[in-house]
Amino acid sequence: MKFSPNKLNFYLFFKLPSAFLCGVRVKSINTRICETKIKQRWLNQNPFNSIYFAVQAMAAELTTGALVMYQIKKSKKNISMLVTNINGNFTKKARGQIIFTCSDGELINEAIQKAIVSTVGQTLCLKSIGVDEEGAIVSEMDFEWSIRLKH
């Protein structure tokens, strides 16, 4: 699969339909950064007139997971990936459109290279930050990923 926002959004429809139905979309991706967006609407709201925390977590996780997938594809190796821990901090109601950004592509590349050379699984912590239309941070999430070379 080519890594472009359109291809990843198509992938979401078939492989992560709940995220797709809630409106999570990949905005941009390259080797260093992935951005997703989510717009508040009836399907993804909570009773407090903001985006439900689990929908925010889906958008945030996608920024990290898509970057890991991108770097794995670039390595041309058979590598497994798994979320092993998540930590979230919600600082403001998520209203309107929220952009989540993970810019840990280089950290991912380094961990993949270590996993290939050492054949030992690697654990890495990736951060995704959600920002509203005014530029205020609404949530920050840390995802711990485990990657390992398949034999």
DSSP file with accessible surface (Angstrom, degrees, kcal/mol):
  #  RESIDUE AA STRUCTURE BP1 BP2  ACC     N-H-->O    O-->H-N    N-H-->O    O-->H-N    TCO  KAPPA ALPHA  PHI   PSI    X-CA   Y-CA   Z-CA
    1    1 A M              0   0   86      0, 0.0     2,-0.2     0, 0.0    72,-0.0   0.000 360.0 360.0 360.0 132.0    0.0    0.0    0.0
    2    2 A K        -     0   0  151      1,-0.1     2,-1.2     5,-0.0     5,-0.0  -0.588 360.0-122.2 -74.6 139.5    1.3    3.5   -0.9
    3    3 A F        +     0   0   35     -2,-0.2    26,-0.1     4,-0.1    -1,-0.1  -0.733  58.9 129.1 -92.9  97.6    1.2    5.8    2.1
    4    4 A S     >  -     0   0   24     -2,-1.2     4,-2.7     1,-0.1     5,-0.3  -0.943  69.2-108.5-136.5 158.4   -0.9    8.8    1.2
    5    5 A P  H  > S+     0   0   39      0, 0.0     4,-2.6     0, 0.0    21,-0.3   0.921 119.3  50.5 -55.6 -42.6   -3.8   10.3    3.2
    6    6 A N  H  > S+     0   0  135      1,-0.2     4,-2.1     2,-0.2     5,-0.2   0.918 111.8  46.6 -63.2 -44.0   -6.4    9.0    0.6
    7    7 A K  H  > S+     0   0  108      2,-0.2     4,-2.4     1,-0.2    -1,-0.2   0.908 113.8  48.5 -65.1 -41.2   -5.0    5.4    0.7
    8    8 A L  H  X S+     0   0    3     -4,-2.7     4,-2.4     2,-0.2    -2,-0.2   0.894 110.5  50.6 -67.6 -37.0   -4.9    5.5    4.6
    9    9 A N  H  X S+     0   0   24     -4,-2.6     4,-1.6    -5,-0.3    -1,-0.2   0.885 110.6  49.7 -67.8 -35.3   -8.5    6.8    4.8
   10   10 A F  H  X S+     0   0  134     -4,-2.1     4,-1.2    -5,-0.2    -2,-0.2   0.921 109.7  51.9 -64.3 -42.7   -9.6    4.0    2.4
   11   11 A Y  H  X S+     0   0   77     -4,-2.4     4,-3.1     1,-0.2     5,-0.5   0.904 105.7  55.7 -58.9 -42.8   -7.7    1.5    4.6
   12   12 A L  H  X S+     0   0    1     -4,-2.4     4,-2.0     1,-0.2     8,-0.4   0.892 100.3  59.1 -56.8 -43.5   -9.6    3.0    7.6
   13   13 A F  H  < S+     0   0  101     -4,-1.6    -1,-0.2     1,-0.2    -2,-0.2   0.896 119.0  28.1 -55.1 -41.3  -13.0    2.3    6.0
   14   14 A F  H  < S+     0   0  125     -4,-1.2    -2,-0.2    -3,-0.3    -1,-0.2   0.820 132.5  30.8 -92.1 -34.3  -12.2   -1.5    5.7
   15   15 A K  H  < S+     0   0  139     -4,-3.1    -3,-0.2     1,-0.2    -2,-0.2   0.711 132.4  24.7-102.2 -24.6   -9.9   -2.1    8.7
   16   16 A L    >X  +     0   0   66     -4,-2.0     4,-2.1    -5,-0.5     3,-0.6  -0.477  68.0 161.4-135.5  63.2  -11.0    0.4   11.3
   17   17 A P  H 3> S+     0   0   67      0, 0.0     4,-3.1     0, 0.0     5,-0.2   0.824  71.7  59.0 -61.1 -30.8  -14.6    1.2   10.4
   18   18 A S  H 3> S+     0   0   73      2,-0.2     4,-1.7     1,-0.2     6,-0.2   0.922 108.2  45.9 -65.2 -39.8  -15.5    2.6   13.8
   19   19 A A  H <4>S+     0   0    6     -3,-0.6     5,-2.3     2,-0.2     4,-0.5   0.930 114.0  49.4 -65.6 -42.5  -12.8    5.3   13.4
   20   20 A F  H ><5S+     0   0   47     -4,-2.1     3,-1.5    -8,-0.4    -2,-0.2   0.940 110.7  49.0 -61.8 -47.0  -13.9    6.0    9.9
   21   21 A L  H 3<5S+     0   0  103     -4,-3.1    -1,-0.2     1,-0.3    -2,-0.2   0.836 107.4  55.6 -64.0 -31.4  -17.6    6.3   10.9
   22   22 A C  T 3<5S-     0   0   21     -4,-1.7    -1,-0.3    -5,-0.2    -2,-0.2   0.545 123.0-106.0 -78.8  -5.5  -16.7    8.7   13.7
   23   23 A G  T < 5 +     0   0   11     -3,-1.5     2,-0.3    -4,-0.5    16,-0.3   0.565  62.6 156.5  96.2  10.5  -15.0   10.9   11.2
   24   24 A V      < +     0   0    0     -5,-2.3     2,-0.3    -6,-0.2    -1,-0.3  -0.552  17.5 175.2 -70.2 129.4  -11.3   10.3   11.9
   25   25 A R  E     -A   37   0A  62     12,-2.1    12,-2.9    -2,-0.3     2,-0.4  -0.996  34.7-119.0-138.6 143.2   -9.2   11.1    8.8
   26   26 A V  E     -A   36   0A   4     -2,-0.3    10,-0.3   -21,-0.3   -17,-0.1  -0.684  26.3-177.2 -77.6 127.9   -5.6   11.2    7.9
   27   27 A K  E     -     0   0A  97      8,-3.0     2,-0.3    -2,-0.4     9,-0.2   0.841  63.0 -15.3 -93.5 -44.3   -4.7   14.8    6.9
   28   28 A S  E     -A   35   0A  41      7,-1.6     7,-2.9   -23,-0.1    -1,-0.4  -0.988  56.4-174.0-158.4 156.0   -1.0   14.3    6.0
   29   29 A I  E     +A   34   0A  22     -2,-0.3     2,-0.3     5,-0.2     5,-0.2  -0.976  13.5 150.1-154.4 140.8    1.9   11.8    6.4
   30   30 A N        -     0   0   65      3,-2.0    40,-0.1    -2,-0.3    -2,-0.0  -0.840  64.6 -74.0-149.2-170.6    5.6   11.7    5.7
   31   31 A T  S    S+     0   0   51     -2,-0.3    78,-0.2     1,-0.2     3,-0.1   0.754 129.0  30.6 -65.3 -22.4    8.6    9.9    7.2
   32   32 A R  S    S+     0   0  141      1,-0.2    73,-2.1    73,-0.2     2,-0.4   0.771 120.2  32.4-103.8 -35.5    8.7   12.3   10.2
   33   33 A I        -     0   0   39     70,-0.2    -3,-2.0    71,-0.2     2,-0.4  -0.968  48.4-171.3-135.2 143.6    5.1   13.5   10.9
   34   34 A C  E     -AB  29 102A   0     68,-2.3    68,-2.3    -2,-0.4     2,-0.4  -0.999  10.8-169.3-131.2 135.7    1.5   12.2   10.7
   35   35 A E  E     -AB  28 101A  49     -7,-2.9    -8,-3.0    -2,-0.4    -7,-1.6  -0.979   3.7-176.6-123.9 137.7   -1.5   14.4   11.2
   36   36 A T  E     -AB  26 100A   0     64,-2.3    64,-2.5    -2,-0.4     2,-0.3  -0.871   9.9-151.8-122.7 162.3   -5.1   13.3   11.6
   37   37 A K  E     -AB  25  99A  78    -12,-2.9   -12,-2.1    -2,-0.3     2,-0.3  -0.967  10.4-175.7-134.9 151.8   -8.3   15.4   11.9
   38   38 A I  E     - B   0  98A   0     60,-2.0    60,-3.1    -2,-0.3     2,-0.5  -0.984  11.8-153.3-144.3 133.4  -11.6   14.9   13.6
   39   39 A K  E     - B   0  97A 118     -2,-0.3    58,-0.2   -16,-0.3     5,-0.1  -0.931  28.1-110.9-110.8 133.5  -14.6   17.3   13.4
   40   40 A Q        +     0   0   41     56,-2.4     2,-0.3    -2,-0.5    55,-0.1  -0.402  54.0 147.4 -61.3 130.8  -17.1   17.4   16.2
   41   41 A R    >>  -     0   0  110     -2,-0.1     3,-1.1   -19,-0.1     4,-0.5  -0.941  61.6 -84.0-155.4 176.8  -20.5   16.0   15.1
   42   42 A W  G >4 S+     0   0  203     -2,-0.3     3,-1.0     1,-0.3    -1,-0.1   0.873 120.5  54.6 -56.8 -41.6  -23.4   14.1   16.5
   43   43 A L  G 34 S+     0   0   90      1,-0.2    -1,-0.3   -22,-0.1   -20,-0.1   0.753 115.8  36.1 -69.0 -25.2  -21.9   10.7   16.0
   44   44 A N  G <4 S+     0   0    1     -3,-1.1     8,-2.8    -5,-0.1    -1,-0.2   0.259  93.6 112.6-114.3  14.6  -18.7   11.4   18.0
   45   45 A Q  B <<  -F   51   0B  76     -3,-1.0     6,-0.2    -4,-0.5    -3,-0.0  -0.408  51.6-145.7 -86.0 162.3  -20.0   13.6   20.7
   46   46 A N    >   -     0   0   26      4,-2.2     3,-1.3    -2,-0.1     4,-0.3  -0.626  41.0 -91.9-111.0 176.1  -20.3   13.1   24.4
   47   47 A P  T 3  S+     0   0  121      0, 0.0    -2,-0.0     0, 0.0     5,-0.0   0.598 121.0  65.6 -67.8  -5.6  -23.0   14.4   26.7
   48   48 A F  T 3  S-     0   0  136      2,-0.2     3,-0.1     0, 0.0    45,-0.0   0.108 117.0-104.8-105.1  20.7  -20.9   17.5   27.5
   49   49 A N  S <  S+     0   0   89     -3,-1.3     2,-0.3     1,-0.2    -9,-0.1   0.890  87.9  96.0  59.7  44.6  -21.0   18.9   23.9
   50   50 A S  S    S-     0   0    8     -4,-0.3    -4,-2.2    45,-0.1     2,-0.3  -0.929  86.3 -69.0-147.6 175.1  -17.4   17.9   23.0
   51   51 A I  B     -F   45   0B   0     43,-2.8    43,-0.3    -2,-0.3    -6,-0.2  -0.525  58.2-107.7 -73.4 129.6  -15.7   15.0   21.1
   52   52 A Y    >>  -     0   0  108     -8,-2.8     4,-1.9    -2,-0.3     3,-0.7  -0.221  24.2-122.0 -56.1 140.3  -15.8   11.8   23.1
   53   53 A F  H 3> S+     0   0  111      1,-0.2     4,-2.4     2,-0.2     5,-0.1   0.844 110.2  56.3 -58.0 -36.0  -12.4   10.8   24.6
   54   54 A A  H 3> S+     0   0   33      2,-0.2     4,-2.0     1,-0.2    -1,-0.2   0.864 105.8  51.0 -68.0 -33.1  -12.4    7.5   22.8
   55   55 A V  H <> S+     0   0    5     -3,-0.7     4,-2.3     2,-0.2    -1,-0.2   0.912 109.7  50.4 -68.8 -40.7  -12.7    9.2   19.5
   56   56 A Q  H  X S+     0   0    8     -4,-1.9     4,-2.6     1,-0.2    -2,-0.2   0.916 109.3  52.0 -60.5 -40.9   -9.9   11.5   20.4
   57   57 A A  H  X S+     0   0   20     -4,-2.4     4,-3.0     1,-0.2     5,-0.2   0.886 107.5  52.0 -64.3 -37.8   -7.8    8.4   21.3
   58   58 A M  H  X S+     0   0   49     -4,-2.0     4,-2.0     2,-0.2    -1,-0.2   0.932 112.2  45.4 -63.2 -44.8   -8.6    6.8   17.9
   59   59 A A  H  X S+     0   0    0     -4,-2.3     4,-1.2     2,-0.2    -2,-0.2   0.906 116.2  46.2 -65.7 -40.7   -7.4    9.9   16.1
   60   60 A A  H  X S+     0   0    0     -4,-2.6     4,-1.3     1,-0.2     3,-0.4   0.929 111.7  50.3 -67.5 -45.3   -4.3   10.2   18.2
   61   61 A E  H  X S+     0   0   52     -4,-3.0     4,-3.3     1,-0.2     5,-0.3   0.884 104.7  59.0 -62.3 -36.4   -3.4    6.5   18.0
   62   62 A L  H  X S+     0   0   14     -4,-2.0     4,-2.6    -5,-0.2     5,-0.3   0.879 100.0  56.6 -62.6 -36.0   -3.7    6.6   14.2
   63   63 A T  H  X S+     0   0    0     -4,-1.2     4,-1.2    -3,-0.4    -1,-0.2   0.925 115.5  36.9 -61.7 -40.8   -1.0    9.3   14.0
   64   64 A T  H  X S+     0   0    0     -4,-1.3     4,-2.2     2,-0.2    -2,-0.2   0.933 118.6  48.2 -77.0 -45.4    1.4    7.0   15.8
   65   65 A G  H  X S+     0   0    5     -4,-3.3     4,-2.8     1,-0.2     5,-0.2   0.893 110.0  51.4 -64.7 -39.7    0.3    3.8   14.2
   66   66 A A  H  X S+     0   0    0     -4,-2.6     4,-2.7    -5,-0.3    -1,-0.2   0.904 110.1  50.4 -65.2 -38.1    0.4    5.1   10.7
   67   67 A L  H  X S+     0   0    0     -4,-1.2     4,-2.5    -5,-0.3    -2,-0.2   0.906 110.5  49.0 -65.8 -40.1    3.9    6.4   11.2
   68   68 A V  H  X S+     0   0    1     -4,-2.2     4,-2.5     2,-0.2    -2,-0.2   0.948 113.0  47.5 -63.1 -46.0    5.0    3.0   12.6
   69   69 A M  H  X S+     0   0   43     -4,-2.8     4,-2.7     1,-0.2    -2,-0.2   0.906 111.1  52.2 -59.9 -42.9    3.4    1.3    9.5
   70   70 A Y  H  X S+     0   0   54     -4,-2.7     4,-2.2     1,-0.2    -1,-0.2   0.930 112.1  44.4 -58.5 -48.4    5.1    3.8    7.2
   71   71 A Q  H  X S+     0   0    2     -4,-2.5     4,-1.7     2,-0.2    -1,-0.2   0.861 112.1  52.6 -69.4 -34.9    8.5    3.2    8.7
   72   72 A I  H  X>S+     0   0   21     -4,-2.5     5,-0.9     2,-0.2     4,-0.9   0.944 110.5  47.8 -63.6 -46.8    8.0   -0.6    8.7
   73   73 A K  H ><5S+     0   0  111     -4,-2.7     3,-0.9     1,-0.2    -2,-0.2   0.918 110.2  52.6 -59.5 -42.6    7.1   -0.5    5.0
   74   74 A K  H 3<5S+     0   0  103     -4,-2.2    -1,-0.2     1,-0.2    -2,-0.2   0.845 105.0  55.6 -62.7 -32.7   10.1    1.7    4.2
   75   75 A S  H 3<5S-     0   0   22     -4,-1.7    -1,-0.2    -3,-0.2    -2,-0.2   0.686  96.4-142.1 -73.9 -19.6   12.4   -0.9    6.0
   76   76 A K  T <<5 +     0   0  191     -3,-0.9     2,-0.3    -4,-0.9    -3,-0.1   0.767  59.6 123.6  60.3  28.0   11.1   -3.7    3.7
   77   77 A K  S   <S-     0   0  107     -5,-0.9     2,-1.0     2,-0.0    -1,-0.2  -0.813  73.1-110.7-114.6 158.6   11.3   -6.1    6.7
   78   78 A N        +     0   0  102     -2,-0.3    72,-3.2    72,-0.2     2,-0.4  -0.778  52.6 164.5 -90.1 100.3    8.6   -8.2    8.2
   79   79 A I  E     -C  149   0A  11     -2,-1.0     2,-0.2    70,-0.2    70,-0.2  -0.968  28.7-142.6-125.7 133.2    8.0   -6.5   11.6
   80   80 A S  E     -C  148   0A  31     68,-2.9    68,-1.7    -2,-0.4     2,-0.3  -0.630  16.0-163.4 -91.3 154.4    5.1   -6.9   14.0
   81   81 A M  E     +C  147   0A  56     -2,-0.2     2,-0.3    66,-0.2    66,-0.2  -0.992  11.4 170.9-139.6 144.1    3.7   -3.9   15.9
   82   82 A L  E     -C  146   0A 114     64,-1.7    64,-2.8    -2,-0.3     2,-0.4  -0.965  33.4-123.9-155.2 133.3    1.4   -3.8   19.0
   83   83 A V  E     +C  145   0A  49     -2,-0.3    62,-0.2    62,-0.2     3,-0.1  -0.678  30.4 173.6 -74.6 128.0    0.2   -1.0   21.3
   84   84 A T  E     +     0   0A  67     60,-3.1     2,-0.3    -2,-0.4    61,-0.2   0.571  61.4   8.9-112.9 -14.7    1.2   -2.1   24.8
   85   85 A N  E     -C  144   0A  94     59,-1.2    59,-2.9     2,-0.0    -1,-0.4  -0.974  55.8-164.5-162.3 152.7    0.2    1.0   26.9
   86   86 A I  E     -C  143   0A  82     -2,-0.3     2,-0.4    57,-0.2    57,-0.2  -0.997   3.5-176.0-142.5 141.6   -1.6    4.3   26.5
   87   87 A N  E     -C  142   0A 105     55,-2.3    55,-3.0    -2,-0.3     2,-0.4  -0.995  10.3-170.9-138.0 130.9   -1.7    7.4   28.7
   88   88 A G  E     -C  141   0A  34     -2,-0.4     2,-0.4    53,-0.2    53,-0.2  -0.937  13.8-167.6-128.0 148.7   -3.9   10.4   28.0
   89   89 A N  E     -C  140   0A  93     51,-2.4    51,-2.4    -2,-0.4     2,-0.6  -0.985   8.4-163.2-133.5 120.6   -4.2   13.9   29.4
   90   90 A F  E     +C  139   0A  89     -2,-0.4    49,-0.2    49,-0.2     3,-0.1  -0.924  16.3 166.8-110.0 118.6   -7.3   16.0   28.5
   91   91 A T        +     0   0   81     47,-1.8     2,-0.3    -2,-0.6    48,-0.2   0.598  62.3  14.7-109.2 -15.4   -6.9   19.7   29.2
   92   92 A K  S    S-     0   0   95     46,-1.4    -1,-0.3    44,-0.1     2,-0.1  -0.987  88.2 -84.1-156.9 152.7   -9.8   21.3   27.3
   93   93 A K        -     0   0   96     -2,-0.3     2,-1.0     1,-0.1    46,-0.1  -0.399  43.2-128.2 -60.8 134.4  -13.1   20.4   25.8
   94   94 A A        +     0   0    1    -43,-0.3   -43,-2.8    44,-0.1     2,-0.3  -0.766  44.3 160.8 -89.5 101.9  -12.5   19.2   22.2
   95   95 A R        -     0   0  111     -2,-1.0    38,-0.4   -45,-0.2     2,-0.2  -0.921  46.3  -1.1-123.9 150.5  -14.9   21.2   20.1
   96   96 A G  S    S-     0   0   17     -2,-0.3   -56,-2.4    36,-0.1     2,-0.4  -0.506 118.4 -10.2  75.2-143.0  -15.0   22.0   16.4
   97   97 A Q  E     -B   39   0A  58    -58,-0.2     2,-0.4    -2,-0.2    36,-0.4  -0.803  64.8-164.8 -96.4 133.5  -12.1   20.5   14.4
   98   98 A I  E     -B   38   0A   0    -60,-3.1   -60,-2.0    -2,-0.4     2,-0.5  -0.955   5.1-155.8-117.9 133.7   -9.2   18.9   16.2
   99   99 A I  E     -BD  37 131A  27     32,-2.5    32,-2.5    -2,-0.4     2,-0.4  -0.943   7.1-159.6-108.8 124.9   -5.8   18.2   14.5
  100  100 A F  E     -BD  36 130A   0    -64,-2.5   -64,-2.3    -2,-0.5     2,-0.4  -0.889  11.1-170.0-103.5 136.1   -3.7   15.4   16.1
  101  101 A T  E     -BD  35 129A  40     28,-2.0    28,-2.2    -2,-0.4     2,-0.4  -0.992  16.3-176.0-131.8 132.2    0.0   15.4   15.3
  102  102 A C  E     +B   34   0A   0    -68,-2.3   -68,-2.3    -2,-0.4    26,-0.1  -0.998   4.0 176.4-119.9 126.7    2.8   12.9   16.0
  103  103 A S        +     0   0   77     -2,-0.4     3,-0.3    24,-0.4   -70,-0.2  -0.153  46.9 109.3-121.0  39.0    6.2   14.0   14.9
  104  104 A D     >  +     0   0   41     23,-0.2     4,-2.1     1,-0.2     5,-0.2   0.047  31.7 123.4-103.1  26.0    8.2   11.0   16.2
  105  105 A G  H  > S+     0   0    0    -73,-2.1     4,-2.4     1,-0.2    -1,-0.2   0.874  74.2  50.8 -57.1 -39.6    9.1    9.5   12.8
  106  106 A E  H  > S+     0   0  106     -3,-0.3     4,-2.4   -74,-0.2    -1,-0.2   0.905 108.2  52.4 -67.7 -38.9   12.9    9.6   13.4
  107  107 A L  H  > S+     0   0   70      2,-0.2     4,-2.1     1,-0.2    -1,-0.2   0.909 110.4  49.1 -61.3 -40.7   12.4    7.8   16.8
  108  108 A I  H  X S+     0   0    1     -4,-2.1     4,-2.6     2,-0.2    -2,-0.2   0.933 109.3  51.5 -64.4 -46.3   10.5    5.1   15.0
  109  109 A N  H  X S+     0   0   32     -4,-2.4     4,-2.5     1,-0.2    -2,-0.2   0.922 109.9  49.8 -58.3 -44.2   13.1    4.7   12.3
  110  110 A E  H  X S+     0   0   94     -4,-2.4     4,-2.3     1,-0.2    -1,-0.2   0.916 111.3  48.6 -61.9 -43.0   15.8    4.3   15.0
  111  111 A A  H  X S+     0   0   10     -4,-2.1     4,-2.4     2,-0.2    -1,-0.2   0.898 110.9  50.6 -66.0 -38.8   13.8    1.7   16.9
  112  112 A I  H  X S+     0   0    0     -4,-2.6     4,-2.3     2,-0.2    -2,-0.2   0.929 109.8  49.9 -64.9 -42.9   13.2   -0.3   13.7
  113  113 A Q  H  X S+     0   0   86     -4,-2.5     4,-2.6     1,-0.2     5,-0.2   0.914 111.3  49.2 -62.7 -40.1   16.8   -0.2   12.8
  114  114 A K  H  X S+     0   0  124     -4,-2.3     4,-2.7     1,-0.2     6,-0.4   0.909 110.3  50.9 -63.6 -42.1   17.7   -1.5   16.3
  115  115 A A  H  X S+     0   0    0     -4,-2.4     4,-1.4     1,-0.2    34,-0.3   0.888 112.7  46.6 -63.6 -37.6   15.1   -4.3   16.0
  116  116 A I  H  < S+     0   0   34     -4,-2.3    -2,-0.2     2,-0.2    -1,-0.2   0.943 117.6  41.0 -70.0 -47.0   16.5   -5.3   12.6
  117  117 A V  H  < S+     0   0  123     -4,-2.6    -2,-0.2     1,-0.2    -3,-0.2   0.927 127.3  30.9 -69.4 -44.8   20.2   -5.3   13.7
  118  118 A S  H  < S-     0   0   50     -4,-2.7    -1,-0.2    -5,-0.2    -2,-0.2   0.652  89.5-140.8 -90.5 -15.5   19.7   -6.9   17.2
  119  119 A T     <  +     0   0   78     -4,-1.4     2,-0.4    -5,-0.3    -4,-0.1   0.657  64.2 124.6  56.3  18.1   16.7   -9.1   16.4
  120  120 A V  S    S-     0   0   89     -6,-0.4    -1,-0.2    -5,-0.1    -2,-0.2  -0.887  70.4-105.1-104.4 137.8   15.4   -8.1   19.8
  121  121 A G        -     0   0   35     -2,-0.4     2,-0.4    -3,-0.1    27,-0.2  -0.220  35.3-146.9 -58.5 150.0   12.0   -6.5   20.2
  122  122 A Q  E     - E   0 147A  41     25,-2.9    25,-2.9     2,-0.0     2,-0.4  -0.924   6.1-153.2-122.1 147.2   12.0   -2.7   20.9
  123  123 A T  E     + E   0 146A  87     -2,-0.4     2,-0.3    23,-0.2    23,-0.2  -0.969  18.5 176.6-118.2 134.6    9.6   -0.6   22.9
  124  124 A L  E     - E   0 145A  12     21,-2.6    21,-3.1    -2,-0.4     2,-0.5  -0.991  24.1-138.1-140.2 148.2    9.0    3.0   22.1
  125  125 A C  E     - E   0 144A  73     -2,-0.3     2,-0.4    19,-0.2    19,-0.2  -0.929  21.8-169.5-108.4 122.1    6.8    5.8   23.4
  126  126 A L  E     - E   0 143A   0     17,-2.9    17,-3.0    -2,-0.5     2,-0.4  -0.930   9.2-145.3-116.4 138.3    5.2    8.0   20.8
  127  127 A K  E     - E   0 142A  72     -2,-0.4     2,-0.4    15,-0.2   -24,-0.4  -0.816  10.7-170.9-106.5 138.7    3.3   11.3   21.6
  128  128 A S  E     - E   0 141A   0     13,-2.8    13,-2.8    -2,-0.4     2,-0.5  -0.998   8.5-160.0-125.7 131.3    0.3   12.7   19.8
  129  129 A I  E     -DE 101 140A  52    -28,-2.2   -28,-2.0    -2,-0.4     2,-0.5  -0.944   5.0-150.5-116.8 129.0   -1.0   16.1   20.5
  130  130 A G  E     -DE 100 139A   0      9,-3.3     8,-2.8    -2,-0.5     9,-1.3  -0.868  15.9-174.7-100.8 128.8   -4.5   17.3   19.7
  131  131 A V  E     -DE  99 137A  40    -32,-2.5   -32,-2.5    -2,-0.5     6,-0.2  -0.964  14.3-138.2-126.1 137.6   -5.0   21.0   19.0
  132  132 A D    >   -     0   0   11      4,-2.7     3,-1.9    -2,-0.4   -34,-0.2  -0.189  40.8 -86.1 -85.0-177.0   -8.2   22.9   18.4
  133  133 A E  T 3  S+     0   0  117    -38,-0.4   -35,-0.1   -36,-0.4    -1,-0.1   0.739 128.1  54.0 -65.4 -22.5   -8.9   25.6   15.7
  134  134 A E  T 3  S-     0   0  147      2,-0.1    -1,-0.3     0, 0.0    -3,-0.0   0.451 120.6-106.6 -88.4  -2.6   -7.6   28.3   18.0
  135  135 A G  S <  S+     0   0   53     -3,-1.9     2,-0.3     1,-0.3    -2,-0.1   0.513  73.4 140.2  90.8   5.8   -4.3   26.5   18.5
  136  136 A A        -     0   0   33      1,-0.1    -4,-2.7    -5,-0.0     2,-0.4  -0.627  57.3-116.0 -84.6 139.3   -5.0   25.4   22.1
  137  137 A I  E     + E   0 131A  69     -2,-0.3    -6,-0.3    -6,-0.2     3,-0.1  -0.595  33.6 175.4 -73.0 126.0   -4.0   21.9   23.2
  138  138 A V  E     +     0   0A   0     -8,-2.8   -47,-1.8    -2,-0.4   -46,-1.4   0.705  65.1   0.1-102.3 -29.0   -7.1   19.8   24.0
  139  139 A S  E     -CE  90 130A   0     -9,-1.3    -9,-3.3   -49,-0.2     2,-0.4  -0.985  51.1-159.2-159.3 151.6   -5.4   16.5   24.7
  140  140 A E  E     -CE  89 129A  55    -51,-2.4   -51,-2.4    -2,-0.3     2,-0.4  -1.000  17.3-172.6-130.8 131.8   -2.0   14.8   24.7
  141  141 A M  E     -CE  88 128A   2    -13,-2.8   -13,-2.8    -2,-0.4     2,-0.5  -0.988  12.5-156.1-131.9 138.0   -1.6   11.0   24.4
  142  142 A D  E     -CE  87 127A  41    -55,-3.0   -55,-2.3    -2,-0.4     2,-0.5  -0.954  10.7-166.3-111.4 127.4    1.3    8.8   24.8
  143  143 A F  E     -CE  86 126A   4    -17,-3.0   -17,-2.9    -2,-0.5     2,-0.6  -0.967  10.3-149.3-115.5 125.2    1.2    5.4   23.1
  144  144 A E  E     -CE  85 125A  68    -59,-2.9   -60,-3.1    -2,-0.5   -59,-1.2  -0.848  19.9-168.2 -93.2 121.2    3.8    2.7   23.9
  145  145 A W  E     -CE  83 124A  10    -21,-3.1   -21,-2.6    -2,-0.6     2,-0.5  -0.896  12.3-154.0-110.8 141.4    4.4    0.5   20.9
  146  146 A S  E     -CE  82 123A  37    -64,-2.8   -64,-1.7    -2,-0.4     2,-0.4  -0.964  16.3-176.3-110.9 128.4    6.3   -2.8   20.8
  147  147 A I  E     +CE  81 122A   1    -25,-2.9   -25,-2.9    -2,-0.5     2,-0.3  -0.950   4.0 174.5-125.0 148.5    7.9   -3.8   17.5
  148  148 A R  E     -C   80   0A 126    -68,-1.7   -68,-2.9    -2,-0.4     2,-0.3  -0.984  34.6-111.5-155.3 139.7    9.7   -6.9   16.7
  149  149 A L  E     -C   79   0A  25     -2,-0.3     2,-0.3   -34,-0.3   -70,-0.2  -0.554  35.2-134.2 -70.7 127.8   11.3   -8.5   13.7
  150  150 A K              0   0   95    -72,-3.2   -72,-0.2    -2,-0.3    -1,-0.0  -0.664 360.0 360.0 -83.8 143.4    9.3  -11.6   12.6
  151  151 A H              0   0  182     -2,-0.3    -1,-0.0   -72,-0.0   -72,-0.0  -0.684 360.0 360.0-103.5 360.0   11.3  -14.7   11.8
